[in-house]
Each structure stands twice: as structure tokens, then as C-alpha cells.
Amino acid sequence: MRRFEHGGDIASFAEKYSLRLEDVIDLSSNINFVKPHIEANFADSVEPSLYPDYGKLRRALASFYGSDEESLELYTGAGSAIFSLMRFLPQRDVYLYAPLYLEYERAALACSKRVFKIDRRECSYDEPGPSSIVVFVNPSTPDGAYHDLSKLLRICRERGCSLVIDESFLEFSAKESSIERIAEYENLYIVRSVGKYFSAAGVRIGALLSSARNIRKISATEPLWKISTYDCRYMNLALEDKSFARRSQEGNGEAKKILEDILRSSPYVKEFYPSEANFVLARLDGVDAPTLSRRLAQYAIMARECSNFDFLDRSYMRFALKEPRKLYRLGEAMDA
């Protein structure tokens, strides 16, 4: 797997194994399989000749995250927020608590920064250098672990670091957000991927949260128009689904139990790791990830090989939560 590849490329997978696209079961992509109920025909209610109005969406997302509207900036996906943040922050040194979402390294290198990696599984929070950028994904990827970052926040404050916490998977858990810490630490930035939780990877919306002062400065460096009227309309309607959070929690909770049972009983799995996200990382036994990928392809199943994550090798594979019928298909393949 190439360095910056990610999950979800089902077209290439289908072509490689001569499968029909509609037959592929994608367990590589960590997009919520539970979808919001969209009652209106959003396309018919959009006038494409008008410029978009971001006010309603910004207010709705700020309310959803428990933030002030002035402390939030909208982006065309979390990836755009990450690149914008790396361009905006002046520090040259970037410390990445890895393994993590590979886009952070890609953005840092594109902005000519020096990248240092810390194995976060050792939970050493005192390694970042002074006046640097520190990045931590929480819950983390690809294992879904949640970390208490109080100590890291204190160390970053003492050393004058900018701390970036990516909470793109937090909605899948009942854990506490660091957004409330923004009021006590000026150089704290929170990245959120709206599309992952709301099952809308094609609706490119992400959010960056920080102090109102930081958001004003960042916004001044951004284009005026970034998100289409169609994307705004869709996400506004999704946020109006008051049953979505409950349905997502119930659906993903059931799916996680099924997946964990499958991994627990599979002869190919040595162990798997407790996850607060919508995916589970497994360490394989007696087979490496490329070999297991080929076996799963016989059942039209695509999972995420993890060897291109820092500090992981070919013995790790990640499985996303999906509908029970798809997971049962995985169970058949893992028992074969």
C-alpha cells in the first residue's frame, strides 16, 4: 500500500478482482452506515444562481458541538481544514502522535514543515519541543482508542505549543470533547469531520474550532466561498433529524458486538483492540493483511490494510462497522 492511500477506493478494488461495484462490501471506509432521514427534496429547494449562505449551517453546527458560532470555521471536509491550519500556523516543527490520519503528515510536508513522530501507544506526553505544532487524533485511528489529554494540554501550554486535536470520530462515543478547553487555552484547535458521522463523505463539510480570535485570523486567509449551496442544504436537513443520534448509537452498538464476536472467533485474528469509534483494529495471526485481503476478496469484501500507518506492520487490519448482513458475510469469510 502506498504511503498516503486510504480506505474507500472500491472502484479500484472491484477492477482488481473483477467484481461488480454493487457487489463490493466496503469495510475499509469509516463512514457511518446509519444515515440521517432527509425529509425534503433538497435539490428542488436550492437556487443554484444564488451565492451560498453559511449562517444557518454555522449556527446549527455550533449548537451541535456546544460551541460559539464565532469559534467555528467551515471547510470543504476535514482535509481542507488540516491543510489550512498547517498553512496558517507559523511554527516549523510538527509533532504527530502516531499512528494517525495520514493527511496531517501530508499537509505538514506540503507546507515545508519538519515532522517528528511519537508513538502515542506509549502515552508519553512530554516529548514535543517548545513552540511547535502538536497533533493528536482522539479517538485515534486506526484503533479507536480514547485518551485523556489533560496532561498533554498542560505541557503544550507550558511550552507555548499549538495543540491540534482531531475529534472526527468522537460522535461515535460517549466521551468528552476538548472543545470546552478552548476557553482556557488560546492555542487549541479542534478539527471535526462532519461527513464521517452523518454518512455523507460526498458532502464535503468539515469544521475547525478555536478561539474567536483565532477563527477571525484564519477566516481572513480563506476564500469567501468554499462550500456549495447543495452541501449546505443537505447538511442543514441532516442536522434537523432529531432521531439520528439515537439511531446511530443503537445501530453502531449492535454492529460492534457482531464484529467483535466475529473477530474473537476467527482463526486469523490474534487480538483486537477496544474501540470508541466506528471501526475495530485487529492484529492478525498466521496470515498477513495482503494475504487476508485476497481471501476476503473472494467474498467481495474490502477491509483496510494498515501497514502504511506509522508504527504498524502487515499484521494489522481495520474493519469498519457496517450493516449486520454485511458483517455476517465477513463472518463467513473469516471462518473459511
Number of C-alpha atoms within 10 A of each C-alpha: 11 7 11 12 12 18 17 17 13 21 13 12 19 19 11 10 12 11 18 13 14 10 11 18 21 23 23 22 24 26 23 25 21 20 17 23 14 15 10 10 11 16 13 8 10 15 11 11 7 8 10 18 14 17 10 12 20 21 17 16 21 19 12 10 17 12 18 16 18 17 20 25 23 22 23 19 23 24 21 19 23 25 18 19 19 22 18 15 14 13 16 15 20 26 21 25 24 23 23 23 21 18 17 20 24 15 19 23 14 12 16 12 18 14 16 16 18 18 14 18 12 8 12 13 17 12 12 24 16 16 18 21 26 23 23 24 27 24 25 25 24 28 24 23 18 21 16 11 15 11 12 19 23 14 18 24 19 11 15 15 22 24 24 23 23 24 20 24 26 23 23 22 17 9 14 12 15 18 20 13 16 18 12 10 17 16 20 24 24 24 25 27 25 25 21 26 24 22 17 21 17 10 20 22 26 23 24 25 27 28 22 18 11 18 17 15 11 18 14 9 11 13 7 8 12 15 19 17 19 18 19 23 20 19 23 19 17 19 19 14 14 11 11 17 18 9 14 20 16 13 18 23 15 15 24 23 12 19 21 18 12 19 24 15 13 19 15 20 20 15 14 18 15 14 20 22 26 27 30 25 24 25 22 21 15 10 15 18 24 18 11 19 18 14 16 20 21 12 17 24 24 27 22 23 25 25 19 17 21 17 14 16 15 18 20 24 27 24 26 26 31 27 16 17 10 16 22 16 15 24 18 13 18 19 12 11
